[in-house]
Amino acid sequence: MLNYALTNNAKNCAHVVDQLGLGTLFAAFMKKGSKKSKKNAEEAVEDEHIVCCLASLFKHLNGSRLDRLVAKFSENDGEKVERLMELHERYTEKLSKAEDELREELAAEEEIDEEELYLKRLDAGLFTLQMVDLLIAYIFEREDTRTRAKEIISLKGYSIDVFKKVLFEYAQNAGDDSKEENDPINEQKFDKKIAEKFRPLK
């Protein structure tokens, strides 16, 4: 419900910050206070909604509200950036397994529908991976979080091109149509602009 409320709605995004909602959202992001074990499918849906909420906040907040959001990723020696890396690894692995299964399914077909294949990959975890890496791109835009993010990525043994590759594909497939004609912010165009800054190095 919160994901729906924040999508394409700058007013609701600001309201969440003003009503101290960041604490609750980041507690869910860090899986704090959750004692009930969840099935993989339920957890995947929750992960998707949470990272989409955070992406919406990055798009729509500005000024001191945006500073408060970014500050969350600097807390506790960058633990939330580490959490993003955990999600990146989880959904990269999940997507890789799903792609292997898809290749086996499509091996007998003479012609592969690339659009259908892309949609299946989105359902298999690609969309969540794209949103996670989009958040990493937002963090890299900010000087106050970029240095620590680079350190964490380096410690994990990753090259920044790993994220660029995911976001390059995302930018290529991102549409340009806003959900509401009168909306001053076109979310897909905004995402695409951020993603294109992370093009793979040639």
C-alpha positions, 0 to 999 in steps of 0.5 A: 500500500505504501509503495502505491501511495508513494509512486508518482506522488511527491506530496506523500513522499514528503509526508512520510518523512515529516511523520517520521516514517523513515524509521519504520521503512528502514527497519523493514529494509534492515529486517529489524524486529521481524520475528516471523519467518517468511516464505521466499515468495513473500520475502521477495514481494516485500523486498520489491515493495521496500526498494521501490518505496526508497526509489520513490523517495529519492526521486521526489524528495529535495532539500532537508528531506532528501538530506535526511533520507541520504543520512540514513545510508551513512548511519552505523558505518554504512550498514544500509549500503551493505544491505543493498549489496546483500540484496544485489547478491541475492537477486543476482543469484536468483536471476541467474538460476531463473535464466538457466531454467528459462534457457532450458525451456526455450531451447526447443523453440526455433525463435525466441521472443526477446520481449517475452523473455525480458518480462519473464526475467523481470518476474524472476527478480530482475526488476528488484535487482534493477531497483536495488542497483538504481538505489546504489546509483542514487547513493553514488550521486551524493558526495556524502555517501559515495566514498563509503559505498565505494569502500564497501563495493571494493571490499566485496570485490565488485567492479562498478561495471557490475551495477552499470550493466544492470542499469544500462539494460534498465535504461534501454527498456525504461518507458517514457510515459508517465502514469498521469498526464499532469504529473510534473515528474515523469518517474520512468524518465527520471529513473532512466536519467539516473541509470544512464549515468551508470553506462558500462565502461567501453 
